[in-house]
Amino acid sequence: MTPAQFDSALAALNTKLDADELHELDRNYTPCDLINDYTAGRRIARKARIAQGVFEELGRAA
């Protein structure tokens, strides 16, 4: 890791996200099911949650 990369990572710790940004980062996340996700043919289907706030507006514009 270079000093610039370290400084960038350290600065990222101070990043503050609003509620819409946190929701956007979290909405496609689903925890891993250790048994079913790695068993061929038995994967659990998942659907992403809908976007909200400013990200909902961006989705409509696309």
C-alpha positions in Angstrom: 0.0 0.0 0.0 1.3 3.4 -1.0 1.2 6.4 1.4 -1.4 8.0 -1.0 -3.6 4.9 -0.8 -3.3 4.9 3.0 -4.2 8.5 3.2 -7.2 7.9 1.0 -8.4 5.0 3.1 -8.0 7.0 6.3 -9.9 10.0 4.8 -12.7 7.6 3.8 -13.3 6.8 7.5 -14.6 10.3 7.9 -17.1 10.1 5.1 -20.7 10.8 6.2 -23.6 9.3 4.2 -27.2 10.5 4.3 -30.1 8.1 4.7 -30.7 7.8 0.9 -27.0 6.9 0.3 -27.0 4.3 3.1 -30.2 2.8 1.7 -28.7 2.6 -1.8 -25.6 0.8 -0.6 -27.7 -1.6 1.4 -30.6 -2.3 -0.8 -29.0 -4.9 -3.0 -27.2 -6.6 -0.2 -28.5 -10.0 1.1 -26.7 -12.0 3.6 -25.1 -15.2 2.4 -26.9 -18.5 3.2 -23.9 -20.7 3.7 -25.8 -23.9 3.0 -28.1 -23.1 0.1 -26.0 -20.5 -1.7 -23.2 -23.1 -2.3 -25.4 -26.1 -3.2 -25.8 -26.5 -6.9 -29.4 -26.0 -8.1 -30.7 -24.8 -4.7 -29.8 -21.2 -4.7 -32.4 -18.9 -3.1 -33.8 -16.3 -5.4 -33.5 -12.7 -4.1 -35.0 -9.4 -5.2 -33.5 -6.0 -4.6 -35.4 -3.5 -2.7 -36.6 -0.4 -4.6 -34.5 2.7 -4.7 -35.6 5.7 -2.6 -35.0 9.5 -2.5 -32.6 10.9 -5.0 -31.7 7.5 -6.3 -35.3 6.7 -7.1 -35.4 9.8 -9.3 -32.2 8.8 -11.1 -33.7 5.4 -11.8 -36.7 7.0 -13.5 -34.5 9.2 -15.6 -32.5 6.3 -17.0 
